[in-house]
Amino acid sequence: MIRTAKILTVVGARPNFMKAAPIIAAIRNHNERLEASPRPEGNVESHVVLGNVLVHTGQHYDEAMSDRFFADLNIPKPDVHLGAGSGSHAIQTAEIMKRFEEVLLREKPDALVVVGDVNSTVACALVAAKISYDAHGARPLIAHVEAGLRSFDRSMPEETNRVVTDHLADLLFVTEESGLKNLREEGIPHGRAHLVGNTMIDSLLAFRHQARSSQILEKLNLRASDASNGSTRNVTRYALLTLHRPSNVDQRETFLNILEGLGELSKSCPVIFPVHPRARQRIREFGLESFFSSENTCPREEKSCHTSANGIRLIDPLGYIDFLCLMDHADIVVTDSGGIQEETTCLGVRCVTVRNNTERPVTVQLGTNILAGTAKDGIRRAIRKQLDSKAVGAVPDTWDGKSAQRIIAVISAEIEKKQLMSTHSVPVEESEHVEVRQ
């Protein structure tokens, strides 16, 4: 018997897009496999055809950049756009919850998939945990992708979002072994946690080849125009910088310390900084312009006037494909992003994280990442150490491009089990812990 079910997937900010895209693709592939090969009798694989509703909360309010990421990642146009916009954490979270409740009651999905640790993640999980479709209190299964990560720094809003979402979720999909340990120590029942790998790495592996054909290196004069696409020949040595955390860019002293810590590196090679509007505004407010050159200050007819110079070079935010190309070819990446710590580990690119902690310890223990803190001397030392290092690190076994496939296998099986329980009213024991490796 073929059953049907509905999954509602939520995205809200750019990091979500890379994590959700493989899940949407895996749903489509799941249905295509079922259509091509109906389940033989006795086959335990789920036989539930999955519909998907994509909801964009609008937490990230730069719609032009959102559209570019959707195009780069082949994500379909959202079925629902909440348009929540920006605001304080409380205002934004409350606005998302108000608008999302209406969608949840209208769509009544069998499962809700939330990804990462942004305000949209916890807001939608809270609504789903408290919703009642009927007098019996029916609600969707809540699946959290990228569960169990902990920085153990409660001053980070993302840490609060992670902890709350994990304790609301029915299914917790974990990227690394530390996540299983953290959830176990917090008392999460064993059967809810599943080590499946990393859907952000699914996206990276799916689009890496395409990214090698990007023209961004030529546009920035970092590779000779006659070099073959994807070639590392004739690529100018450069570093890549990303900074976005309020704790780093909203405090002048911290921002200044980071920039001074980059001084030695920026004298030896160009440091490319795709700067988002928030950080650009802080640069002006804090009077830090002297640390930067800007592509956008060049006259139109001299667009490459800064492109062969060393120093920290401001450029506008990039789409996924162009940024992946820049990251893949960088000599070193300096960042405060969690996801970039993972991506550089997968790419074998040296990474220095300007934070005092990380929720992704595998990138330090196994990968190419080291923590530098935010003091200028610590940043200088970390960069020197990385540049002197020849190690390329290793990649966790489950970061193999199949994470989303494992996630959908678990979700569809849980939905089918729930449907059977509803049909036969027979208690079904909670599933055992699943560590899916295919």
Residue pairs with C-beta under 8 A, 6 or more apart in sequence:
1 47
2 34
2 38
2 47
2 48
2 49
3 47
3 48
3 49
3 416
3 419
4 48
4 49
4 50
4 51
5 48
5 49
5 50
5 51
5 110
5 111
5 412
5 415
5 416
5 419
6 50
6 51
6 52
6 53
6 107
6 108
6 109
6 110
6 111
7 27
7 50
7 51
7 52
7 53
7 109
7 110
7 111
7 112
7 113
7 411
8 52
8 53
8 55
8 103
8 104
8 107
8 109
8 111
8 112
8 113
8 140
9 20
9 23
9 24
9 52
9 53
9 54
9 55
9 113
9 115
10 16
10 20
10 55
10 57
10 100
10 112
10 113
10 114
10 115
10 120
10 121
10 124
11 17
11 20
11 54
11 55
11 56
11 57
11 78
11 115
11 120
12 56
12 57
12 58
12 59
12 60
12 84
12 96
12 118
12 119
12 120
12 121
13 59
13 60
13 116
13 118
13 120
14 60
14 65
14 66
14 69
15 116
15 118
15 200
15 337
15 338
15 339
16 115
16 116
16 118
16 120
16 121
17 66
17 69
17 70
17 73
17 75
17 320
18 69
18 73
18 199
18 200
18 203
18 204
18 320
18 339
19 115
19 116
19 145
19 146
19 199
19 200
19 203
20 54
20 75
20 113
20 115
20 145
20 199
21 73
21 74
21 75
21 199
21 202
21 203
22 199
22 202
22 203
22 206
22 403
22 404
23 113
23 115
23 145
23 199
23 404
23 407
23 408
24 52
24 54
24 75
24 76
25 74
25 206
25 404
26 404
26 405
26 407
26 408
27 50
27 52
27 408
28 52
29 405
30 50
30 408
30 409
30 412
31 49
31 50
34 47
34 49
38 47
39 45
39 47
45 409
45 413
46 409
46 412
46 413
46 415
46 416
47 416
48 412
48 415
48 416
48 419
50 408
50 412
50 415
53 79
53 80
53 107
53 109
54 75
54 76
54 78
54 79
54 80
55 78
55 79
55 80
55 81
55 82
55 100
55 103
55 124
56 66
56 78
56 80
56 81
56 82
57 82
57 84
57 96
57 99
57 100
57 120
57 123
57 124
58 81
58 82
58 83
58 84
58 85
59 84
59 85
59 86
59 92
59 96
59 118
59 119
59 120
60 66
61 85
61 86
62 277
62 317
65 317
65 319
68 319
68 320
69 75
69 319
69 320
70 76
70 77
71 319
72 207
72 319
72 320
72 321
73 203
73 207
73 320
80 103
82 96
82 99
82 100
82 103
83 99
84 92
84 95
84 96
84 99
84 120
85 92
85 95
86 92
87 95
89 119
89 157
92 119
92 123
93 119
93 122
93 123
94 123
96 119
96 120
96 123
96 124
97 123
97 124
97 126
97 127
100 123
100 124
100 127
101 127
101 131
104 112
104 127
104 128
104 131
104 140
105 131
105 133
108 133
108 140
109 140
110 140
110 141
110 415
110 418
110 419
111 140
111 141
111 142
111 143
111 411
111 414
111 415
112 124
112 125
112 128
112 140
112 141
112 142
112 143
113 143
113 145
113 407
113 411
114 120
114 121
114 124
114 125
114 142
114 143
114 144
114 145
114 165
114 169
115 121
115 144
115 145
115 146
115 199
116 145
116 146
117 146
117 149
117 158
117 159
117 161
117 162
117 165
117 338
118 158
118 161
119 157
119 161
121 144
121 161
121 165
122 160
122 161
122 164
122 165
125 142
125 144
125 164
125 165
125 168
125 169
126 164
126 168
128 139
128 140
128 142
128 168
129 139
129 142
129 168
131 139
131 140
132 138
132 139
133 139
141 170
141 171
141 411
141 414
141 415
141 418
142 168
142 169
142 170
142 171
143 169
143 170
143 171
143 172
143 173
143 407
143 411
144 165
144 166
144 168
144 169
144 171
144 172
144 173
145 173
145 199
145 407
146 173
146 174
146 175
146 198
146 199
146 200
147 162
147 165
147 166
147 169
147 172
147 173
147 174
147 179
147 183
147 193
148 166
148 172
148 174
148 175
148 178
148 179
148 180
148 181
148 182
148 183
148 193
149 162
149 175
149 176
149 178
149 179
149 182
149 338
149 359
149 360
150 159
150 162
150 163
150 178
150 179
150 182
150 359
151 158
151 159
151 357
151 358
151 359
152 159
152 357
153 159
153 356
153 357
154 160
155 247
156 247
158 338
158 359
159 359
162 359
163 186
166 172
166 183
166 186
166 188
167 186
167 188
169 192
170 192
170 414
171 192
171 194
171 410
171 411
171 414
172 179
172 183
172 188
172 192
172 193
172 194
173 194
173 196
173 403
173 406
173 407
173 410
174 180
174 183
174 193
174 194
174 195
174 196
175 196
175 197
175 198
175 342
175 360
175 396
175 398
175 399
175 403
176 195
176 198
176 360
176 361
176 362
176 396
177 195
177 362
177 396
178 361
178 362
179 193
179 195
180 193
180 195
183 192
183 193
184 190
184 193
189 430
190 432
190 433
191 430
191 431
191 432
191 433
192 430
193 433
194 406
194 407
194 410
194 433
194 434
194 435
194 436
195 398
195 435
195 436
196 398
196 403
196 406
196 407
196 410
196 436
197 396
197 398
197 399
197 400
197 402
197 403
197 406
198 342
198 396
198 398
198 399
198 403
199 403
199 404
199 407
200 339
200 342
200 343
201 342
201 343
201 346
201 399
201 400
201 401
201 403
202 401
202 402
202 403
202 404
203 320
204 324
204 343
204 346
204 347
205 346
205 400
205 401
206 401
207 320
207 321
207 324
208 324
208 328
208 347
209 230
210 321
211 321
211 322
211 324
211 325
211 328
212 229
212 230
212 325
212 328
213 229
213 230
214 321
214 322
214 324
214 325
216 318
216 322
216 325
216 326
217 223
217 235
217 325
217 326
217 329
218 224
218 225
220 272
220 295
220 307
220 313
220 315
221 236
221 304
221 307
221 308
222 235
222 236
222 238
222 270
222 272
222 307
222 329
223 231
223 234
223 235
223 236
223 329
224 234
226 234
227 233
227 234
227 235
232 329
235 329
236 269
236 270
236 308
237 269
237 331
238 269
238 270
238 271
238 272
238 329
238 330
238 331
239 265
239 266
239 269
239 270
239 271
239 272
239 330
239 331
239 332
239 333
239 334
240 271
240 272
240 326
240 327
240 330
240 332
240 333
240 334
240 335
241 262
241 271
241 272
241 273
241 312
241 333
241 334
241 335
242 273
242 274
242 333
242 334
242 335
242 336
242 337
242 340
243 249
243 255
243 258
243 273
243 275
243 279
243 335
243 336
243 354
244 276
244 278
244 279
244 336
244 337
245 336
245 355
247 254
248 254
248 255
248 258
248 336
248 354
248 355
248 374
249 255
249 278
249 279
249 282
250 282
252 282
252 286
252 288
254 374
255 282
255 283
255 286
255 288
256 286
256 288
257 374
257 375
257 376
257 379
258 354
258 374
258 376
258 379
259 288
259 291
259 312
260 376
261 354
261 372
261 375
261 376
261 377
261 378
261 379
261 380
261 383
262 271
262 312
262 334
262 379
262 383
263 376
263 380
264 380
264 383
264 384
265 271
265 332
265 334
265 383
266 310
266 311
266 312
267 310
267 311
268 310
269 310
269 331
270 307
270 309
270 310
270 311
270 313
271 310
271 311
271 312
271 313
271 334
272 313
272 315
272 326
272 330
273 292
273 312
273 313
273 314
273 315
274 315
274 316
274 317
274 318
274 323
274 326
275 283
275 314
275 315
275 316
275 317
276 317
280 314
282 288
283 289
283 291
283 292
283 314
291 312
292 311
292 312
292 313
292 314
293 306
293 309
293 311
293 312
293 313
293 314
294 306
294 313
294 314
294 315
295 303
295 306
295 307
295 313
295 314
295 315
295 316
296 314
296 315
296 316
297 306
298 304
298 305
298 306
299 305
306 313
307 313
318 326
324 343
327 333
327 340
327 343
327 344
327 347
327 349
328 347
328 349
330 349
331 350
331 387
332 349
332 350
332 351
332 352
332 383
332 386
332 387
333 340
333 344
333 349
333 350
333 351
333 352
334 351
334 352
334 354
334 379
334 383
335 341
335 344
335 351
335 352
335 353
335 354
336 353
336 354
336 355
338 358
338 359
338 360
340 351
341 351
341 353
341 358
341 360
341 363
341 367
341 369
342 360
342 363
342 367
342 399
344 350
344 351
344 363
344 367
344 368
344 369
345 351
345 362
345 363
345 366
345 367
345 368
345 369
345 393
345 395
346 367
346 395
346 399
348 368
348 392
348 393
349 368
350 368
350 386
350 387
350 389
351 363
351 367
351 368
351 369
351 370
351 386
352 369
352 370
352 372
352 379
352 382
352 383
352 386
353 369
353 370
353 371
353 372
354 372
354 373
354 374
354 379
355 371
355 372
355 373
355 374
356 371
356 373
356 374
357 371
358 364
358 369
358 371
360 369
362 396
363 369
364 370
364 371
366 393
366 394
366 395
366 396
367 393
367 394
367 395
368 391
368 392
368 393
369 393
370 382
370 385
370 386
371 382
372 378
372 379
372 381
372 382
372 383
373 379
397 437
398 437
402 438
405 438
406 436
406 438
409 436
410 434
410 436
413 431
414 431
417 428
417 431
420 426
420 428
421 427
421 428
